[in-house]
């Protein structure tokens, strides 16, 4: 059964990889916040009937409201704002490389908030996979790392990565009370509510074309509704840390889809990097012990039971 969720997370990564390609048809037609509000607004409209059919209710319980709000704040609003502020101030190379820290951010936040920790085998798998990501993003020219210049834009991207770690942990908390469908719906509602006041003076689209609307539907239905639901399913069933490892496939799928659709070149070293990522993720997810919880000794003293798993 766990293998099924790994496949769903792989599909999520493919959908998000295509998101960057689709984004090339969106930029220049509207502001960043407008595009974010459009994709999530369409997503919310589509999710309402789906959530009603799946859950027979639309309103979440009160105890889920805070983590759902945090999902909207961190995953929809702040992550997008910080990422695009980074793109305005630094290079795409830097943004791509720093985004590879998303799985690390999830693991760190999960350690402090959910008391999860990693074994040596998982740490090795994470390091191998991260190296493969660097090879893919730098197109095999790893020496390019020596020439990267870091600036305030890179700090914004680090904030975006931190937000994704917080988002994943908030999702784990929320889905203790609601389904992945409902969590996706309400993170979108809260995200749009947070962003809309900053967008009212610039809520417009310029020179919309057929490819623009096709790309809009893709990023709204494929890369937002379907991908986010699948991601939340993965986080719910196998945890944020293991799910986060599959984010390493995002640049691989971006490169592959770019090669197929817009004929960008994919080098032999990028293919080698892809194999390294796959090996690292396999090593990480095949760990016999899995992520372990750090014992909560205060709770153990109160209950007389160990909280470790």
Secondary structure, DSSP 8 states (H G I E B T S, - for coil): -HHHHHHHHHHHHHHHHHHHHHHTTTBTTB-HHHHHHHHHHHHHHHHHHHHHHHHS--S--HHHHHHHHHHIIIIIIIHHHHHHHHHHHS-HHHHHHHHTTHHHHHHHHHHHHS-EE--HHHHHHHHHHHHHHHHHHTTT-GGGGGG----HHHHHHHHHHHHHHHHHHHHHHHTTTS-HHHHHHHHHHHHHHHHHTTTGGG----S--HHHHHHHHIIIIIIIIIHHHHHHHHHHHH-HHHHHHGGGGHHHHHHHHHHHHS-----HHHHHHHHHHHHHHHHHHT-SS-SEE---HHHHHHHSS----
